[in-house]
Amino acid sequence: MEDTNIRSVRFSVAVDAKFEKIAVKLSRTKRLLFIQMVDYFYKSKKDPMDLNDDLLKNTLVKNHQQYISFIRAQENMLLLPIKAEVDRVSRSQRDIIERFNSEILKHNALVLGGQKSHTLAIGGMEKTLALLLKKTKDADVLKAQFLFYLRNMFWQGKHWDLRLRPGKNRNSLPKLKIRFDCFKTYLCS
């Protein structure tokens, strides 16, 4: 087998130190790094003397211009219509909130006023019902007392003569005999 690695390159110790640092940094052997450097410059057609690398700058600027034109096209096609639609929706939402605040809040205030008036009316009805209940209890107590009095009177065998209008001609008014049976139905109901 014949050795294909018969060529050599001579360079100074300072260059060898730099070359060594680059190889260690990239974790490659010097020989492999040299082969990759030659392939890189051969394929990219770059000049190692050109440190500014104008070809790379031109390529980057060209790609940058393409990206900017793409973004502007997307902006005109998509972003501007989306922004206009979002603005329209935002305005409609603002209008809805304003109408809600004006109409619904007014209605709520009106309902609260109605509730307050109803509360006052119900309070008045409660007082009236309490008074009626008290008077009904008083009437029941009076009925019971009157019934007790009448029973005692009738058990003793006494009758009462009642006139409809006292002080009038007594002979013209009919006399009513009150018996316990007559009041029993009225007073016990």
Contacts in CASP RR format, 6 or more apart in sequence:
PFRMAT RR
TARGET T0000
AUTHOR 0000-0000-0000
METHOD contacts of the structure
MODEL  1
MEDTNIRSVRFSVAVDAKFEKIAVKLSRTKRLLFIQMVDYFYKSKKDPMD
LNDDLLKNTLVKNHQQYISFIRAQENMLLLPIKAEVDRVSRSQRDIIERF
NSEILKHNALVLGGQKSHTLAIGGMEKTLALLLKKTKDADVLKAQFLFYL
RNMFWQGKHWDLRLRPGKNRNSLPKLKIRFDCFKTYLCS
5 31 0 8 1.000
9 34 0 8 1.000
11 19 0 8 1.000
19 30 0 8 1.000
19 33 0 8 1.000
20 30 0 8 1.000
22 33 0 8 1.000
23 29 0 8 1.000
23 30 0 8 1.000
23 33 0 8 1.000
26 33 0 8 1.000
28 36 0 8 1.000
40 46 0 8 1.000
41 48 0 8 1.000
45 55 0 8 1.000
46 53 0 8 1.000
46 55 0 8 1.000
46 56 0 8 1.000
143 187 0 8 1.000
146 183 0 8 1.000
146 187 0 8 1.000
147 183 0 8 1.000
147 184 0 8 1.000
147 187 0 8 1.000
147 188 0 8 1.000
150 178 0 8 1.000
150 180 0 8 1.000
150 183 0 8 1.000
150 187 0 8 1.000
151 180 0 8 1.000
153 160 0 8 1.000
154 179 0 8 1.000
154 180 0 8 1.000
159 177 0 8 1.000
159 178 0 8 1.000
159 179 0 8 1.000
160 177 0 8 1.000
160 178 0 8 1.000
161 175 0 8 1.000
161 176 0 8 1.000
161 177 0 8 1.000
162 175 0 8 1.000
162 176 0 8 1.000
162 178 0 8 1.000
163 170 0 8 1.000
163 173 0 8 1.000
163 175 0 8 1.000
164 173 0 8 1.000
164 174 0 8 1.000
164 176 0 8 1.000
165 173 0 8 1.000
END
